[in-house]
């Protein structure tokens, strides 16, 4: 039996209702990513260390986090 994903919205979700963003959910060794405007369209999963490196690089470059 699998447990349902617990999705968190990006801290940068634009104005209005905050639905113009991505959502992430931790899984065992991976991070799932989906579009909050179309969550049923599927997810992208990446290894957790790769996602952490991506977020770190965005923070260093002044990205939108």
PyMOL Python script that loads the backbone (N, CA, C, O; Angstrom):
from pymol import cmd

cmd.read_pdbstr("""\
ATOM      1  N   UNK A   1       0.837  -1.175   0.000  1.00  0.00           N
ATOM      2  CA  UNK A   1       0.000   0.000   0.000  1.00  0.00           C
ATOM      3  C   UNK A   1       0.885   1.242   0.000  1.00  0.00           C
ATOM      4  O   UNK A   1       1.856   1.315   0.753  1.00  0.00           O
ATOM      5  N   UNK A   2       0.553   2.212  -0.839  1.00  0.00           N
ATOM      6  CA  UNK A   2       1.319   3.446  -0.878  1.00  0.00           C
ATOM      7  C   UNK A   2       0.556   4.546  -0.169  1.00  0.00           C
ATOM      8  O   UNK A   2      -0.674   4.537  -0.118  1.00  0.00           O
ATOM      9  N   UNK A   3       1.302   5.495   0.378  1.00  0.00           N
ATOM     10  CA  UNK A   3       0.671   6.629   1.031  1.00  0.00           C
ATOM     11  C   UNK A   3       0.534   7.756   0.013  1.00  0.00           C
ATOM     12  O   UNK A   3       1.356   7.867  -0.896  1.00  0.00           O
ATOM     13  N   UNK A   4      -0.487   8.589   0.151  1.00  0.00           N
ATOM     14  CA  UNK A   4      -0.660   9.683  -0.797  1.00  0.00           C
ATOM     15  C   UNK A   4       0.438  10.736  -0.630  1.00  0.00           C
ATOM     16  O   UNK A   4       0.974  10.938   0.460  1.00  0.00           O
ATOM     17  N   UNK A   5       0.750  11.393  -1.734  1.00  0.00           N
ATOM     18  CA  UNK A   5       1.745  12.460  -1.668  1.00  0.00           C
ATOM     19  C   UNK A   5       1.189  13.652  -0.904  1.00  0.00           C
ATOM     20  O   UNK A   5      -0.010  13.928  -0.953  1.00  0.00           O
ATOM     21  N   UNK A   6       2.057  14.347  -0.207  1.00  0.00           N
ATOM     22  CA  UNK A   6       1.706  15.582   0.481  1.00  0.00           C
ATOM     23  C   UNK A   6       2.353  16.705  -0.318  1.00  0.00           C
ATOM     24  O   UNK A   6       3.567  16.898  -0.256  1.00  0.00           O
ATOM     25  N   UNK A   7       1.545  17.439  -1.062  1.00  0.00           N
ATOM     26  CA  UNK A   7       2.041  18.471  -1.967  1.00  0.00           C
ATOM     27  C   UNK A   7       2.167  19.806  -1.264  1.00  0.00           C
ATOM     28  O   UNK A   7       1.299  20.186  -0.478  1.00  0.00           O
ATOM     29  N   UNK A   8       3.266  20.528  -1.551  1.00  0.00           N
ATOM     30  CA  UNK A   8       3.483  21.882  -1.033  1.00  0.00           C
ATOM     31  C   UNK A   8       3.672  22.803  -2.222  1.00  0.00           C
ATOM     32  O   UNK A   8       4.390  22.472  -3.165  1.00  0.00           O
ATOM     33  N   UNK A   9       3.023  23.963  -2.176  1.00  0.00           N
ATOM     34  CA  UNK A   9       3.174  24.948  -3.252  1.00  0.00           C
ATOM     35  C   UNK A   9       4.477  25.716  -3.083  1.00  0.00           C
ATOM     36  O   UNK A   9       5.005  25.869  -1.982  1.00  0.00           O
ATOM     37  N   UNK A  10       4.966  26.185  -4.205  1.00  0.00           N
ATOM     38  CA  UNK A  10       6.153  27.017  -4.210  1.00  0.00           C
ATOM     39  C   UNK A  10       5.916  28.274  -3.383  1.00  0.00           C
ATOM     40  O   UNK A  10       4.796  28.783  -3.323  1.00  0.00           O
ATOM     41  N   UNK A  11       6.967  28.771  -2.747  1.00  0.00           N
ATOM     42  CA  UNK A  11       6.831  30.012  -1.990  1.00  0.00           C
ATOM     43  C   UNK A  11       6.674  31.201  -2.935  1.00  0.00           C
ATOM     44  O   UNK A  11       6.226  32.267  -2.513  1.00  0.00           O
ATOM     45  N   UNK A  12       7.037  31.035  -4.207  1.00  0.00           N
ATOM     46  CA  UNK A  12       6.836  32.071  -5.219  1.00  0.00           C
ATOM     47  C   UNK A  12       5.690  31.610  -6.102  1.00  0.00           C
ATOM     48  O   UNK A  12       5.904  30.912  -7.093  1.00  0.00           O
ATOM     49  N   UNK A  13       4.474  32.000  -5.745  1.00  0.00           N
ATOM     50  CA  UNK A  13       3.321  31.505  -6.480  1.00  0.00           C
ATOM     51  C   UNK A  13       2.553  32.606  -7.179  1.00  0.00           C
ATOM     52  O   UNK A  13       1.384  32.432  -7.522  1.00  0.00           O
ATOM     53  N   UNK A  14       3.200  33.737  -7.392  1.00  0.00           N
ATOM     54  CA  UNK A  14       2.536  34.806  -8.119  1.00  0.00           C
ATOM     55  C   UNK A  14       1.448  35.466  -7.296  1.00  0.00           C
ATOM     56  O   UNK A  14       1.306  35.207  -6.101  1.00  0.00           O
ATOM     57  N   UNK A  15       0.685  36.319  -7.952  1.00  0.00           N
ATOM     58  CA  UNK A  15      -0.385  37.038  -7.264  1.00  0.00           C
ATOM     59  C   UNK A  15      -1.698  36.293  -7.330  1.00  0.00           C
ATOM     60  O   UNK A  15      -1.763  35.140  -7.756  1.00  0.00           O
ATOM     61  N   UNK A  16      -2.726  36.965  -6.906  1.00  0.00           N
ATOM     62  CA  UNK A  16      -4.073  36.386  -6.978  1.00  0.00           C
ATOM     63  C   UNK A  16      -4.250  35.204  -6.057  1.00  0.00           C
ATOM     64  O   UNK A  16      -3.919  35.255  -4.873  1.00  0.00           O
ATOM     65  N   UNK A  17      -4.779  34.144  -6.623  1.00  0.00           N
ATOM     66  CA  UNK A  17      -5.087  32.958  -5.832  1.00  0.00           C
ATOM     67  C   UNK A  17      -3.879  32.062  -5.590  1.00  0.00           C
ATOM     68  O   UNK A  17      -3.993  31.039  -4.914  1.00  0.00           O
ATOM     69  N   UNK A  18      -2.734  32.433  -6.129  1.00  0.00           N
ATOM     70  CA  UNK A  18      -1.536  31.631  -5.906  1.00  0.00           C
ATOM     71  C   UNK A  18      -1.530  30.310  -6.633  1.00  0.00           C
ATOM     72  O   UNK A  18      -0.922  29.347  -6.167  1.00  0.00           O
ATOM     73  N   UNK A  19      -2.206  30.247  -7.784  1.00  0.00           N
ATOM     74  CA  UNK A  19      -2.277  28.976  -8.495  1.00  0.00           C
ATOM     75  C   UNK A  19      -1.351  28.911  -9.703  1.00  0.00           C
ATOM     76  O   UNK A  19      -1.415  27.954 -10.474  1.00  0.00           O
ATOM     77  N   UNK A  20      -0.499  29.903  -9.879  1.00  0.00           N
ATOM     78  CA  UNK A  20       0.434  29.917 -11.007  1.00  0.00           C
ATOM     79  C   UNK A  20       1.814  29.494 -10.508  1.00  0.00           C
ATOM     80  O   UNK A  20       2.752  30.292 -10.508  1.00  0.00           O
ATOM     81  N   UNK A  21       1.931  28.264 -10.092  1.00  0.00           N
ATOM     82  CA  UNK A  21       3.198  27.825  -9.526  1.00  0.00           C
ATOM     83  C   UNK A  21       3.360  26.315  -9.681  1.00  0.00           C
ATOM     84  O   UNK A  21       2.527  25.638 -10.284  1.00  0.00           O
ATOM     85  N   UNK A  22       4.421  25.825  -9.135  1.00  0.00           N
ATOM     86  CA  UNK A  22       4.642  24.387  -9.095  1.00  0.00           C
ATOM     87  C   UNK A  22       4.428  23.900  -7.670  1.00  0.00           C
ATOM     88  O   UNK A  22       4.481  24.672  -6.713  1.00  0.00           O
ATOM     89  N   UNK A  23       4.190  22.620  -7.557  1.00  0.00           N
ATOM     90  CA  UNK A  23       4.062  21.977  -6.258  1.00  0.00           C
ATOM     91  C   UNK A  23       5.081  20.847  -6.197  1.00  0.00           C
ATOM     92  O   UNK A  23       5.395  20.224  -7.211  1.00  0.00           O
ATOM     93  N   UNK A  24       5.589  20.592  -5.004  1.00  0.00           N
ATOM     94  CA  UNK A  24       6.550  19.505  -4.818  1.00  0.00           C
ATOM     95  C   UNK A  24       6.062  18.596  -3.704  1.00  0.00           C
ATOM     96  O   UNK A  24       5.369  19.033  -2.785  1.00  0.00           O
ATOM     97  N   UNK A  25       6.434  17.325  -3.799  1.00  0.00           N
ATOM     98  CA  UNK A  25       6.079  16.348  -2.776  1.00  0.00           C
ATOM     99  C   UNK A  25       7.270  15.418  -2.575  1.00  0.00           C
ATOM    100  O   UNK A  25       7.783  14.852  -3.540  1.00  0.00           O
ATOM    101  N   UNK A  26       7.711  15.257  -1.339  1.00  0.00           N
ATOM    102  CA  UNK A  26       8.809  14.324  -1.087  1.00  0.00           C
ATOM    103  C   UNK A  26       8.334  12.878  -1.193  1.00  0.00           C
ATOM    104  O   UNK A  26       7.249  12.527  -0.730  1.00  0.00           O
ATOM    105  N   UNK A  27       9.149  12.073  -1.797  1.00  0.00           N
ATOM    106  CA  UNK A  27       8.933  10.622  -1.825  1.00  0.00           C
ATOM    107  C   UNK A  27      10.169  10.000  -1.196  1.00  0.00           C
ATOM    108  O   UNK A  27      11.038  10.733  -0.722  1.00  0.00           O
ATOM    109  N   UNK A  28      10.281   8.698  -1.175  1.00  0.00           N
ATOM    110  CA  UNK A  28      11.397   8.061  -0.461  1.00  0.00           C
ATOM    111  C   UNK A  28      12.754   8.655  -0.824  1.00  0.00           C
ATOM    112  O   UNK A  28      13.395   9.263   0.033  1.00  0.00           O
ATOM    113  N   UNK A  29      13.201   8.502  -2.033  1.00  0.00           N
ATOM    114  CA  UNK A  29      14.512   9.014  -2.432  1.00  0.00           C
ATOM    115  C   UNK A  29      14.397  10.013  -3.575  1.00  0.00           C
ATOM    116  O   UNK A  29      15.397  10.381  -4.193  1.00  0.00           O
ATOM    117  N   UNK A  30      13.177  10.448  -3.851  1.00  0.00           N
ATOM    118  CA  UNK A  30      12.951  11.331  -4.992  1.00  0.00           C
ATOM    119  C   UNK A  30      12.029  12.481  -4.580  1.00  0.00           C
ATOM    120  O   UNK A  30      11.387  12.443  -3.531  1.00  0.00           O
ATOM    121  N   UNK A  31      11.986  13.489  -5.427  1.00  0.00           N
ATOM    122  CA  UNK A  31      11.072  14.606  -5.247  1.00  0.00           C
ATOM    123  C   UNK A  31      10.142  14.629  -6.452  1.00  0.00           C
ATOM    124  O   UNK A  31      10.600  14.582  -7.593  1.00  0.00           O
ATOM    125  N   UNK A  32       8.847  14.700  -6.203  1.00  0.00           N
ATOM    126  CA  UNK A  32       7.863  14.789  -7.277  1.00  0.00           C
ATOM    127  C   UNK A  32       7.517  16.262  -7.489  1.00  0.00           C
ATOM    128  O   UNK A  32       7.395  17.023  -6.530  1.00  0.00           O
ATOM    129  N   UNK A  33       7.359  16.655  -8.751  1.00  0.00           N
ATOM    130  CA  UNK A  33       7.058  18.040  -9.117  1.00  0.00           C
ATOM    131  C   UNK A  33       5.874  18.013 -10.068  1.00  0.00           C
ATOM    132  O   UNK A  33       5.817  17.180 -10.973  1.00  0.00           O
ATOM    133  N   UNK A  34       4.917  18.935  -9.864  1.00  0.00           N
ATOM    134  CA  UNK A  34       3.782  19.021 -10.774  1.00  0.00           C
ATOM    135  C   UNK A  34       3.354  20.473 -10.928  1.00  0.00           C
ATOM    136  O   UNK A  34       3.705  21.326 -10.112  1.00  0.00           O
ATOM    137  N   UNK A  35       2.605  20.738 -11.966  1.00  0.00           N
ATOM    138  CA  UNK A  35       2.050  22.056 -12.243  1.00  0.00           C
ATOM    139  C   UNK A  35       0.775  22.222 -11.413  1.00  0.00           C
ATOM    140  O   UNK A  35      -0.142  21.407 -11.517  1.00  0.00           O
ATOM    141  N   UNK A  36       0.716  23.252 -10.606  1.00  0.00           N
ATOM    142  CA  UNK A  36      -0.457  23.427  -9.743  1.00  0.00           C
ATOM    143  C   UNK A  36      -1.719  23.756 -10.535  1.00  0.00           C
ATOM    144  O   UNK A  36      -2.828  23.544 -10.044  1.00  0.00           O
ATOM    145  N   UNK A  37      -1.563  24.272 -11.752  1.00  0.00           N
ATOM    146  CA  UNK A  37      -2.736  24.591 -12.568  1.00  0.00           C
ATOM    147  C   UNK A  37      -3.332  23.339 -13.205  1.00  0.00           C
ATOM    148  O   UNK A  37      -4.513  23.319 -13.554  1.00  0.00           O
ATOM    149  N   UNK A  38      -2.524  22.304 -13.356  1.00  0.00           N
ATOM    150  CA  UNK A  38      -2.984  21.074 -14.009  1.00  0.00           C
ATOM    151  C   UNK A  38      -2.393  19.859 -13.299  1.00  0.00           C
ATOM    152  O   UNK A  38      -1.609  19.129 -13.904  1.00  0.00           O
ATOM    153  N   UNK A  39      -2.740  19.622 -12.048  1.00  0.00           N
ATOM    154  CA  UNK A  39      -2.118  18.540 -11.282  1.00  0.00           C
ATOM    155  C   UNK A  39      -2.383  17.137 -11.835  1.00  0.00           C
ATOM    156  O   UNK A  39      -1.614  16.212 -11.575  1.00  0.00           O
ATOM    157  N   UNK A  40      -3.446  16.984 -12.581  1.00  0.00           N
ATOM    158  CA  UNK A  40      -3.752  15.655 -13.115  1.00  0.00           C
ATOM    159  C   UNK A  40      -2.965  15.336 -14.389  1.00  0.00           C
ATOM    160  O   UNK A  40      -3.058  14.224 -14.909  1.00  0.00           O
ATOM    161  N   UNK A  41      -2.200  16.292 -14.889  1.00  0.00           N
ATOM    162  CA  UNK A  41      -1.434  16.078 -16.118  1.00  0.00           C
ATOM    163  C   UNK A  41      -0.134  15.327 -15.892  1.00  0.00           C
ATOM    164  O   UNK A  41       0.639  15.144 -16.833  1.00  0.00           O
ATOM    165  N   UNK A  42       0.119  14.900 -14.699  1.00  0.00           N
ATOM    166  CA  UNK A  42       1.298  14.089 -14.436  1.00  0.00           C
ATOM    167  C   UNK A  42       2.333  14.806 -13.591  1.00  0.00           C
ATOM    168  O   UNK A  42       2.206  15.990 -13.277  1.00  0.00           O
ATOM    169  N   UNK A  43       3.351  14.056 -13.237  1.00  0.00           N
ATOM    170  CA  UNK A  43       4.411  14.585 -12.391  1.00  0.00           C
ATOM    171  C   UNK A  43       5.771  14.251 -12.989  1.00  0.00           C
ATOM    172  O   UNK A  43       5.920  13.326 -13.788  1.00  0.00           O
ATOM    173  N   UNK A  44       6.729  15.018 -12.583  1.00  0.00           N
ATOM    174  CA  UNK A  44       8.125  14.768 -12.903  1.00  0.00           C
ATOM    175  C   UNK A  44       8.784  14.389 -11.590  1.00  0.00           C
ATOM    176  O   UNK A  44       8.583  15.075 -10.588  1.00  0.00           O
ATOM    177  N   UNK A  45       9.562  13.321 -11.565  1.00  0.00           N
ATOM    178  CA  UNK A  45      10.283  12.964 -10.345  1.00  0.00           C
ATOM    179  C   UNK A  45      11.777  12.997 -10.621  1.00  0.00           C
ATOM    180  O   UNK A  45      12.241  12.584 -11.683  1.00  0.00           O
ATOM    181  N   UNK A  46      12.509  13.492  -9.654  1.00  0.00           N
ATOM    182  CA  UNK A  46      13.965  13.587  -9.759  1.00  0.00           C
ATOM    183  C   UNK A  46      14.571  13.090  -8.453  1.00  0.00           C
ATOM    184  O   UNK A  46      13.917  13.130  -7.411  1.00  0.00           O
ATOM    185  N   UNK A  47      15.816  12.623  -8.501  1.00  0.00           N
ATOM    186  CA  UNK A  47      16.473  12.214  -7.255  1.00  0.00           C
ATOM    187  C   UNK A  47      16.565  13.396  -6.282  1.00  0.00           C
ATOM    188  O   UNK A  47      16.835  14.525  -6.693  1.00  0.00           O
ATOM    189  N   UNK A  48      16.342  13.132  -5.017  1.00  0.00           N
ATOM    190  CA  UNK A  48      16.355  14.196  -4.011  1.00  0.00           C
ATOM    191  C   UNK A  48      17.659  14.995  -4.011  1.00  0.00           C
ATOM    192  O   UNK A  48      17.598  16.221  -3.909  1.00  0.00           O
ATOM    193  N   UNK A  49      18.835  14.372  -4.121  1.00  0.00           N
ATOM    194  CA  UNK A  49      20.067  15.172  -4.147  1.00  0.00           C
ATOM    195  C   UNK A  49      20.142  16.112  -5.358  1.00  0.00           C
ATOM    196  O   UNK A  49      20.668  17.219  -5.250  1.00  0.00           O
ATOM    197  N   UNK A  50      19.631  15.683  -6.483  1.00  0.00           N
ATOM    198  CA  UNK A  50      19.623  16.534  -7.678  1.00  0.00           C
ATOM    199  C   UNK A  50      18.704  17.733  -7.488  1.00  0.00           C
ATOM    200  O   UNK A  50      19.037  18.846  -7.893  1.00  0.00           O
ATOM    201  N   UNK A  51      17.545  17.504  -6.870  1.00  0.00           N
ATOM    202  CA  UNK A  51      16.615  18.605  -6.618  1.00  0.00           C
ATOM    203  C   UNK A  51      17.235  19.596  -5.628  1.00  0.00           C
ATOM    204  O   UNK A  51      17.109  20.808  -5.801  1.00  0.00           O
ATOM    205  N   UNK A  52      17.894  19.089  -4.607  1.00  0.00           N
ATOM    206  CA  UNK A  52      18.543  19.974  -3.630  1.00  0.00           C
ATOM    207  C   UNK A  52      19.619  20.816  -4.299  1.00  0.00           C
ATOM    208  O   UNK A  52      19.745  22.005  -4.004  1.00  0.00           O
ATOM    209  N   UNK A  53      20.395  20.219  -5.194  1.00  0.00           N
ATOM    210  CA  UNK A  53      21.430  20.973  -5.918  1.00  0.00           C
ATOM    211  C   UNK A  53      20.798  22.026  -6.821  1.00  0.00           C
ATOM    212  O   UNK A  53      21.329  23.130  -6.943  1.00  0.00           O
ATOM    213  N   UNK A  54      19.687  21.705  -7.449  1.00  0.00           N
ATOM    214  CA  UNK A  54      18.965  22.646  -8.306  1.00  0.00           C
ATOM    215  C   UNK A  54      18.483  23.847  -7.495  1.00  0.00           C
ATOM    216  O   UNK A  54      18.688  24.990  -7.904  1.00  0.00           O
ATOM    217  N   UNK A  55      17.850  23.604  -6.361  1.00  0.00           N
ATOM    218  CA  UNK A  55      17.353  24.689  -5.512  1.00  0.00           C
ATOM    219  C   UNK A  55      18.517  25.538  -5.008  1.00  0.00           C
ATOM    220  O   UNK A  55      18.424  26.765  -4.977  1.00  0.00           O
ATOM    221  N   UNK A  56      19.598  24.897  -4.619  1.00  0.00           N
ATOM    222  CA  UNK A  56      20.785  25.623  -4.149  1.00  0.00           C
ATOM    223  C   UNK A  56      21.328  26.536  -5.249  1.00  0.00           C
ATOM    224  O   UNK A  56      21.658  27.693  -4.990  1.00  0.00           O
ATOM    225  N   UNK A  57      21.419  26.020  -6.474  1.00  0.00           N
ATOM    226  CA  UNK A  57      21.918  26.811  -7.591  1.00  0.00           C
ATOM    227  C   UNK A  57      20.997  28.005  -7.885  1.00  0.00           C
ATOM    228  O   UNK A  57      21.473  29.093  -8.207  1.00  0.00           O
ATOM    229  N   UNK A  58      19.685  27.796  -7.774  1.00  0.00           N
ATOM    230  CA  UNK A  58      18.749  28.910  -7.966  1.00  0.00           C
ATOM    231  C   UNK A  58      18.960  29.993  -6.918  1.00  0.00           C
ATOM    232  O   UNK A  58      18.952  31.184  -7.231  1.00  0.00           O
ATOM    233  N   UNK A  59      19.146  29.580  -5.695  1.00  0.00           N
ATOM    234  CA  UNK A  59      19.363  30.554  -4.624  1.00  0.00           C
ATOM    235  C   UNK A  59      20.649  31.339  -4.857  1.00  0.00           C
ATOM    236  O   UNK A  59      20.675  32.550  -4.637  1.00  0.00           O
ATOM    237  N   UNK A  60      21.699  30.682  -5.292  1.00  0.00           N
ATOM    238  CA  UNK A  60      22.964  31.355  -5.559  1.00  0.00           C
ATOM    239  C   UNK A  60      22.853  32.348  -6.707  1.00  0.00           C
ATOM    240  O   UNK A  60      23.481  33.406  -6.685  1.00  0.00           O
ATOM    241  N   UNK A  61      22.055  32.005  -7.703  1.00  0.00           N
ATOM    242  CA  UNK A  61      21.947  32.856  -8.886  1.00  0.00           C
ATOM    243  C   UNK A  61      20.915  33.963  -8.723  1.00  0.00           C
ATOM    244  O   UNK A  61      20.744  34.789  -9.620  1.00  0.00           O
ATOM    245  N   UNK A  62      20.233  33.987  -7.599  1.00  0.00           N
ATOM    246  CA  UNK A  62      19.199  35.004  -7.385  1.00  0.00           C
ATOM    247  C   UNK A  62      17.905  34.638  -8.084  1.00  0.00           C
ATOM    248  O   UNK A  62      17.108  35.516  -8.415  1.00  0.00           O
ATOM    249  N   UNK A  63      17.685  33.344  -8.315  1.00  0.00           N
ATOM    250  CA  UNK A  63      16.470  32.874  -8.990  1.00  0.00           C
ATOM    251  C   UNK A  63      15.221  33.208  -8.202  1.00  0.00           C
ATOM    252  O   UNK A  63      15.303  33.780  -7.115  1.00  0.00           O
ATOM    253  N   UNK A  64      14.094  32.865  -8.727  1.00  0.00           N
ATOM    254  CA  UNK A  64      12.798  33.222  -8.137  1.00  0.00           C
ATOM    255  C   UNK A  64      12.374  32.234  -7.082  1.00  0.00           C
ATOM    256  O   UNK A  64      11.449  31.453  -7.305  1.00  0.00           O
ATOM    257  N   UNK A  65      13.019  32.248  -5.949  1.00  0.00           N
ATOM    258  CA  UNK A  65      12.602  31.402  -4.832  1.00  0.00           C
ATOM    259  C   UNK A  65      12.193  32.241  -3.654  1.00  0.00           C
ATOM    260  O   UNK A  65      11.809  31.703  -2.615  1.00  0.00           O
TER     261      UNK A  65
END
""", "prot")
cmd.dss("prot")
cmd.show_as("cartoon", "prot")
cmd.util.cbc("prot")
cmd.orient("prot")
